[in-house]
Amino acid sequence: MSAESGPVIFIDDDEDVLRAATQMLKLASFSPSVFGSAEAALARIDGNFDGPVVSDIRMPGLNGLQLFERVKAIDPEIPVVLITGHADVELAVAAIKDGAYDFISKPYANDRLLVTLHRASEKRRLVLENRRLRDAVVRSAGDIPLIGEAPTMIRLRETLSQIADTDVDVLVEGETGTGKEVVADLLHRWSRRRTKPFVALNCGALPESVIDSELFGHEAGAFTGAQRRRTGRIEHSNGGTLFLDEIESMPPALQVKLLRVLETRQITPLGTNETRSIDLRVVSATKADLGDPAARGDFREDLYFRLNVVTLRIPPLRERREDIPMLFGHFLERASKRFSRPVPDISAGVRDRLASHNWPGNVRELVHFADRVALGLEGLGTLIASGRKEQAVSSLPLSEKVGLYEATVIRDALQECGGDVRRTIEVLGVPRKTFYDKLKRHGIDAADYRKTAIG
């Protein structure tokens, strides 16, 4: 059976026509069900029927137009193709205006009918797939943002529910864009600490010169420029949860201090000898396999073992491809609501990309793909880069045009610099923190460009 084939219901009261239609449809790789009356065919049609219906108009008993009205009442999105003689063309045209898919006049060429049926079958498949995606999102998502029915995701949700209300520190492993901060946020929201602060810090986004102060805080006069007391992220998370993203990027000197905090639950801000007790849970996240000495690099082994009380691994999308359509359906509905646009049907091209793309940016990349589909802008990045003017671009609000252009410039700079963040920042002339904020906003991972450059 070819990719374009599928079930077809064919109705005619002439047995010779039915025999010829059966042979023609089977040769074209369709799966025909033929009936000599509309009444018999209706018994086989429900809202889940996944193909078109072809019917002659002039038949004894229930005629083709009456059949169309009955099918429309069952499901108005089932494609109905009417076969008509010359005298019934006006009736068929009226049926088209009322929602029939197409009509074909007798005598007709087989190729004409087959082209219509291929198009009608594809439309029906898209309609049913859109429905399945929306139903799956409603069933699966609920109050849990970790959508997915892959066994690994089911186990992850179960584990989260078991450990969330404990005070155990957690290490979350996963590639960029898999949802590590979502997991950390759930651990906080499902715990008794949920009324206290959830404090997130990206260890890779801050220069070494300020990360010490960001984590531990400082007193006024602790160093040049320290004009007032600053509460560090660790102290600010007292009573709540501290989330340390990209923990593998933490400078070695700070790793020693963090290890002491984890062991004693005490901090000493810069510029004071005062020790302050803190009550917090630490959730750290890493893209690297810190259990592998080669991948760990200069990350302290004793700190790894202290963080690794419980380890949660989030699988990349390529390891749970069965969840991609469901996730995309959820993100598409969310994007359409945010942009005040109707939810578009999922085209064959979008379905092909969902099935074939490897999604190196994982869920974050899928979210931005859904945004572009909701806006009707899929493929826009290439159009902007090439300077082509499209109606879709010109109709966007200024802020969205600027955002799309900014993302393109950043990607081009990363590509030119081979993913070297320092060089890219110099080329763009922006502060380091601003650069990382923009990467996060646009769902760009510099590591993807380093991989491209290597190989």
C-alpha positions in Angstrom: 0.0 0.0 0.0 1.5 3.4 -1.0 1.8 6.4 1.3 -1.1 8.1 -0.5 -3.5 5.1 -0.3 -6.2 4.5 2.3 -9.8 3.4 2.7 -12.5 4.6 0.3 -16.3 3.9 0.4 -17.8 3.8 -3.1 -21.5 3.7 -3.6 -23.4 3.0 -6.8 -26.5 0.9 -7.6 -24.9 -0.4 -10.8 -23.1 -3.7 -10.1 -20.9 -3.3 -13.2 -19.8 0.1 -12.0 -19.0 -1.3 -8.6 -16.8 -4.1 -10.1 -14.9 -1.6 -12.3 -14.5 0.8 -9.4 -13.2 -2.0 -7.1 -10.5 -3.0 -9.6 -9.5 0.6 -10.3 -9.1 1.5 -6.6 -7.2 -1.7 -5.7 -4.8 -1.1 -8.6 -4.2 2.4 -7.2 -3.4 0.9 -3.8 -6.7 2.0 -2.1 -8.7 -0.2 0.2 -12.2 0.1 -1.3 -15.5 -0.9 0.4 -18.3 -0.9 -2.2 -22.0 -0.7 -1.6 -25.1 -0.9 -3.8 -27.1 1.5 -1.6 -26.6 4.6 0.5 -28.4 2.9 3.5 -25.9 0.0 3.5 -22.9 2.4 3.4 -24.2 4.6 6.2 -24.0 1.6 8.6 -20.2 1.6 8.0 -19.6 5.3 8.5 -18.8 7.0 11.8 -16.7 9.9 13.0 -13.6 7.8 13.0 -13.8 6.7 9.3 -10.4 7.7 7.9 -11.1 8.1 4.2 -13.4 9.7 1.6 -16.9 8.7 0.5 -17.8 8.5 -3.3 -21.4 8.3 -4.2 -23.5 8.5 -7.4 -26.3 11.1 -7.0 -29.1 9.2 -8.7 -29.9 6.0 -6.7 -33.2 4.4 -5.6 -34.1 5.0 -1.9 -31.6 7.4 -0.3 -29.9 9.3 -3.1 -26.4 10.8 -3.1 -27.4 14.2 -1.9 -29.4 12.8 1.0 -26.4 10.6 1.8 -24.2 13.7 1.8 -26.5 15.4 4.4 -26.4 12.2 6.6 -22.6 12.0 6.4 -22.2 15.7 7.2 -24.3 15.2 10.3 -22.0 12.3 11.4 -18.8 14.3 10.7 -18.8 17.4 8.4 -15.0 16.9 7.7 -15.5 13.5 6.0 -14.8 14.3 2.3 -17.8 13.4 0.1 -17.3 13.1 -3.7 -20.4 13.1 -5.8 -20.7 11.4 -9.2 -23.2 13.2 -11.3 -24.8 13.1 -14.8 -25.1 16.2 -16.9 -28.6 17.0 -15.6 -27.5 17.0 -12.0 -24.5 19.4 -12.3 -26.3 22.3 -10.7 -27.3 20.1 -7.8 -23.7 19.0 -7.3 -22.5 22.6 -7.4 -25.0 23.5 -4.7 -23.7 20.6 -2.6 -20.1 21.8 -3.0 -21.2 25.2 -1.6 -22.8 23.3 1.3 -19.6 21.4 2.1 -19.2 18.5 -0.3 -15.6 17.9 -1.2 -15.9 17.6 -5.0 -18.1 16.4 -7.8 -17.2 14.5 -11.0 -19.3 14.4 -14.1 -20.1 11.3 -16.1 -18.4 9.9 -18.0 -15.2 10.5 -16.1 -11.6 9.4 -16.6 -10.2 7.1 -13.9 -7.2 9.4 -13.4 -9.5 12.3 -12.6 -11.2 10.4 -9.9 -8.0 9.0 -8.4 -6.4 12.5 -8.2 -9.4 13.7 -6.3 -9.4 10.7 -4.0 -5.7 11.1 -3.2 -6.2 14.7 -2.2 -9.3 13.9 -0.2 -7.6 11.0 1.6 -4.7 13.2 2.6 -7.1 15.9 3.9 -8.9 13.3 6.0 -5.7 12.0 7.5 -4.6 15.5 8.5 -8.0 16.2 10.1 -7.9 13.0 12.2 -4.3 13.5 13.2 -5.0 17.0 14.4 -7.9 15.6 16.5 -5.7 12.8 17.9 -3.0 15.3 18.9 -5.4 17.6 20.6 -7.1 14.8 22.5 -3.7 13.3 23.5 -2.6 16.7 24.9 -5.8 17.0 27.0 -5.4 13.5 28.3 -1.7 13.7 29.0 -0.8 17.2 30.0 -3.2 18.1 32.8 -1.3 20.0 35.5 2.0 18.4 34.4 4.2 20.3 31.9 6.3 17.1 31.3 4.1 15.9 28.5 4.8 12.5 27.0 3.7 8.8 27.1 7.1 7.3 26.4 8.1 4.8 29.2 11.0 7.0 30.2 8.8 10.0 30.7 6.2 8.0 32.7 9.0 6.8 35.0 10.4 10.4 35.3 7.0 11.8 36.4 6.6 8.9 38.9 10.0 9.5 40.4 9.4 13.2 40.6 6.1 12.7 42.5 8.0 10.3 44.9 10.9 12.5 45.8 9.4 16.0 45.4 8.4 16.4 49.0 11.6 15.2 50.4 14.6 17.4 51.2 17.0 15.3 49.1 19.4 17.2 46.7 18.9 16.2 43.1 21.2 16.2 40.0 19.3 16.6 36.7 21.1 15.4 33.6 20.0 16.2 30.1 20.9 17.8 26.8 20.2 21.5 26.1 16.5 22.2 25.7 15.2 18.9 27.3 13.5 20.7 30.2 15.9 20.6 33.1 14.6 23.8 34.7 11.0 22.4 34.3 12.0 19.4 36.3 13.6 21.6 39.0 10.5 23.8 39.1 8.3 20.8 39.6 10.4 19.5 42.4 9.9 22.9 44.1 6.2 23.3 43.3 5.3 19.8 44.5 7.2 20.1 47.8 6.5 21.8 51.1 9.0 24.5 50.1 6.6 25.8 47.3 5.7 28.9 49.3 9.3 29.9 49.6 11.6 31.2 46.8 12.7 29.2 43.8 16.1 30.8 42.9 17.7 29.8 39.5 21.3 30.6 38.5 23.0 29.7 35.3 26.6 29.0 36.2 27.7 29.3 32.6 26.2 32.7 32.0 28.1 34.7 34.6 31.7 35.8 34.5 34.0 34.4 37.2 34.5 37.9 38.6 30.9 38.2 39.7 29.6 34.6 40.3 31.2 34.5 43.8 29.2 37.6 44.8 26.1 36.3 43.0 26.1 33.0 45.0 27.4 34.1 48.4 26.6 37.8 48.5 28.8 40.5 50.0 28.8 43.2 52.6 29.2 46.9 51.8 32.9 47.7 51.2 33.8 44.1 50.6 35.6 45.1 47.4 35.9 48.2 45.2 32.4 49.2 44.0 30.5 47.3 46.7 28.6 50.3 48.0 25.8 48.3 49.7 25.2 44.9 51.1 24.0 42.3 48.7 22.2 39.1 49.6 23.5 36.2 47.5 21.4 33.7 45.6 22.1 30.9 48.1 20.9 33.0 51.1 18.0 34.4 49.1 16.8 30.8 48.5 16.7 30.1 52.3 13.6 28.0 53.0 13.2 27.2 49.3 15.0 25.7 46.4 18.3 26.7 44.7 18.6 25.7 41.1 22.1 25.7 39.7 22.0 25.2 35.9 25.1 24.2 33.9 26.8 23.3 37.2 29.7 21.8 35.1 30.6 25.4 34.2 31.3 26.5 37.8 34.9 27.7 38.3 37.0 25.3 40.4 37.5 27.8 43.2 33.8 28.2 43.7 33.2 24.4 43.6 35.2 24.2 46.9 32.9 26.8 48.5 29.7 25.2 47.2 30.8 21.8 48.5 31.2 23.3 52.0 27.7 24.9 51.7 26.2 21.6 50.8 27.9 19.8 53.7 27.3 22.4 56.4 24.3 24.4 55.1 26.1 27.5 56.1 27.4 30.5 54.2 29.9 33.3 54.8 29.4 36.3 52.6 32.3 38.3 51.2 33.6 41.0 53.6 32.5 39.3 56.8 33.5 36.5 59.1 29.9 35.9 60.1 28.5 32.4 59.4 24.8 32.2 58.5 22.8 29.0 58.6 20.5 28.3 55.7 17.8 25.8 55.0 17.5 25.0 51.3 17.3 22.2 48.8 19.8 22.2 45.9 18.8 21.0 42.5 21.7 21.2 40.0 21.6 20.5 36.3 24.2 19.5 33.8 24.6 18.7 30.1 27.7 16.7 30.8 28.0 13.1 32.1 29.7 14.1 35.4 30.0 10.4 36.3 32.5 10.0 33.4 36.0 11.2 34.5 36.8 12.1 30.9 33.6 14.2 30.5 33.9 15.7 34.0 37.1 17.5 33.3 38.0 19.9 36.2 34.7 19.4 38.0 35.5 18.1 41.4 34.7 14.4 42.0 33.8 15.0 45.6 31.3 17.7 44.6 29.8 15.4 42.0 29.2 12.7 44.6 27.7 15.2 47.0 25.3 16.5 44.4 24.5 13.0 43.1 22.2 11.9 45.9 19.4 11.4 43.4 20.1 11.7 39.7 17.3 12.2 37.2 18.0 11.9 33.5 15.8 13.6 30.9 15.8 11.8 27.6 16.4 13.8 24.4 13.6 14.0 21.9 15.3 11.6 19.5 15.0 8.9 22.2 11.2 9.4 22.6 10.1 10.2 19.1 6.6 8.9 19.8 6.0 11.9 22.0 7.0 14.5 19.4 3.5 14.8 17.7 1.8 15.2 21.1 4.3 17.8 22.3 4.1 19.7 19.1 0.3 19.7 19.2 0.5 21.2 22.8 3.0 23.9 21.8 1.1 24.8 18.7 -2.1 25.4 20.6 -0.2 27.4 23.2 1.5 29.5 20.5 -1.7 30.1 18.6 -3.4 31.3 21.8 -0.4 33.6 22.6 -0.4 35.1 19.1 -4.2 35.3 19.0 -4.3 33.1 15.8 -6.5 30.1 15.0 -4.8 26.8 15.4 -3.6 25.8 11.9 -3.9 22.3 10.5 -0.7 20.4 10.5 0.4 20.1 6.9 2.2 17.2 5.3 5.4 19.2 5.2 5.2 19.9 9.0 4.5 16.2 9.7 7.5 15.1 7.6 9.7 17.5 9.6 8.4 16.2 12.9 9.1 12.6 11.8 12.5 13.1 10.1 14.3 15.9 12.0 16.7 14.9 14.8 15.8 17.9 17.1 19.2 18.7 18.5 17.7 21.6 20.4 15.1 19.2 21.9 11.9 20.6 23.4 13.2 24.2 23.2 13.7 23.8 19.4 10.3 22.2 19.0 8.6 25.1 20.9 10.1 27.6 18.5 9.2 25.5 15.5 5.6 25.5 16.8 5.7 29.3 17.2 6.8 29.6 13.6 4.1 27.3 12.3 1.4 29.1 14.4 2.6 32.4 12.8 2.7 30.8 9.3 6.4 31.6 9.2 8.1 28.2 9.0 11.2 28.6 6.9 11.2 32.4 7.5 14.8 32.4 8.9 16.2 31.4 5.6 14.0 34.0 3.8 15.2 36.7 6.0 18.9 35.7 5.7 18.6 35.7 1.9 16.9 39.1 1.8 13.7 37.9 0.2 10.6 39.9 1.0 7.6 37.9 1.9 4.1 39.0 2.6 4.1 37.0 5.9 7.1 39.0 7.1 5.7 42.4 6.2 2.5 41.7 8.1 4.2 41.0 11.4 4.3 43.5 14.2 7.6 45.4 14.4 8.7 43.7 17.7 8.4 40.2 16.0 10.3 41.4 12.9 13.1 42.7 15.1 13.2 39.5 17.1 13.4 37.3 14.0 16.2 39.5 12.5 18.1 39.5 15.8 17.9 35.6 16.0 19.2 35.4 12.5 22.1 37.7 13.2 23.1 35.8 16.3 23.0 32.4 14.4 25.1 33.8 11.6 27.7 35.2 14.1 27.8 31.8 15.9 28.2 30.0 12.6 31.0 32.4 11.5 32.8 32.0 14.9 32.4 28.2 14.9 30.4 28.3 18.1 33.1 30.2 20.0 31.1 32.2 22.5 33.9 34.7 23.4 34.5 35.5 19.7 30.8 35.7 19.0 30.3 38.2 21.8 33.2 40.3 20.5 31.8 40.3 17.0 28.3 41.3 18.1 29.6 43.8 20.7 27.1 42.9 23.4 27.7 42.2 27.2 28.1 38.5 28.0 24.9 38.4 30.2 22.9 40.1 27.4 24.2 37.6 24.9 23.1 34.6 27.1 19.7 36.2 27.7 19.2 36.5 23.9 20.3 32.9 23.4 17.7 31.7 25.9 15.0 34.0 24.4 15.5 32.7 20.9 16.1 29.0 21.8 19.7 29.1 20.4 22.4 26.7 21.7 26.0 27.7 20.9 27.0 24.1 21.3 25.1 23.2 18.2 27.4 25.5 16.2 30.5 24.0 17.8 29.4 20.6 16.8 28.8 21.8 13.2 32.3 23.4 13.1 34.0 20.2 14.4 32.2 18.0 12.1 
